[in-house]
Amino acid sequence: MNGREDLVKDGWVKKFTAYGHRLKEAREFFEELGFEVRLEPAEAPEDVPDESCRSCLSEFERTIYVRRTDT
């Protein structure tokens, strides 16, 4: 299993990828709804031809995973 599969196995649900203030807003939104939030480095799409662009995307973008907290 890879890291992403392990996350799903542990109950995490992938939502979307964001960066900057939208990432902060999304994190706060899901936390307010009662979710536990986990941010993982984004995986650049395979169709991005330039390796420097791919690494730049991975450096700044985060994929948001959520799961319900036990309350």
VEXDREN-2710 file (C-alpha; in Angstrom, 1 decimal):
% VEXDREN-2710
k/r/px/py/pz
1/MET/0.0/0.0/0.0
2/ASN/1.1/3.6/-0.6
3/GLY/0.6/6.6/1.6
4/ARG/-2.6/7.7/-0.1
5/GLU/-4.2/4.2/0.2
6/ASP/-3.2/4.1/3.8
7/LEU/-5.0/7.4/4.4
8/VAL/-8.2/6.1/2.8
9/LYS/-7.9/2.9/4.8
10/ASP/-7.7/5.0/8.0
11/GLY/-11.0/6.8/7.1
12/TRP/-9.6/9.9/5.4
13/VAL/-11.6/11.3/2.4
14/LYS/-9.8/13.3/-0.3
15/LYS/-11.6/16.6/-1.0
16/PHE/-9.5/18.8/-3.3
17/THR/-6.2/20.6/-3.8
18/ALA/-5.7/24.2/-2.9
19/TYR/-3.0/26.7/-1.8
20/GLY/-2.7/30.1/-0.2
21/HIS/-5.6/31.8/1.5
22/ARG/-8.1/29.3/-0.2
23/LEU/-6.3/26.5/1.6
24/LYS/-6.6/28.3/4.9
25/GLU/-10.3/29.0/4.3
26/ALA/-11.0/25.4/3.4
27/ARG/-9.2/24.1/6.4
28/GLU/-11.2/26.4/8.7
29/PHE/-14.4/25.5/7.0
30/PHE/-14.0/21.8/7.4
31/GLU/-12.9/22.2/11.0
32/GLU/-16.0/24.3/11.8
33/LEU/-18.1/21.5/10.4
34/GLY/-16.5/19.1/12.8
35/PHE/-14.0/17.4/10.6
36/GLU/-10.5/16.4/11.4
37/VAL/-8.3/17.9/8.6
38/ARG/-5.1/16.6/7.2
39/LEU/-3.0/18.4/4.5
40/GLU/-0.8/16.4/2.3
41/PRO/1.6/17.7/-0.4
42/ALA/-0.2/17.7/-3.8
43/GLU/0.7/15.3/-6.5
44/ALA/1.4/17.2/-9.7
45/PRO/-0.6/15.9/-12.7
46/GLU/1.4/13.7/-15.0
47/ASP/0.6/15.9/-18.0
48/VAL/2.7/18.8/-16.6
49/PRO/5.7/18.5/-18.9
50/ASP/8.3/20.6/-17.0
51/GLU/9.8/18.9/-13.9
52/SER/10.5/22.3/-12.3
53/CYS/6.8/23.2/-12.7
54/ARG/5.8/19.8/-11.2
55/SER/8.0/20.3/-8.1
56/CYS/6.8/23.9/-7.7
57/LEU/3.2/22.7/-7.6
58/SER/4.0/20.1/-5.1
59/GLU/5.8/22.6/-2.9
60/PHE/2.9/25.1/-2.6
61/GLU/-0.3/23.1/-3.1
62/ARG/-1.8/20.8/-0.6
63/THR/-4.5/18.2/-0.9
64/ILE/-7.1/18.3/1.8
65/TYR/-8.2/15.1/3.4
66/VAL/-11.0/15.1/6.1
67/ARG/-12.6/12.6/8.4
68/ARG/-15.2/12.9/11.2
69/THR/-13.8/13.4/14.6
70/ASP/-15.0/11.0/17.3
71/THR/-17.5/13.1/19.4
END
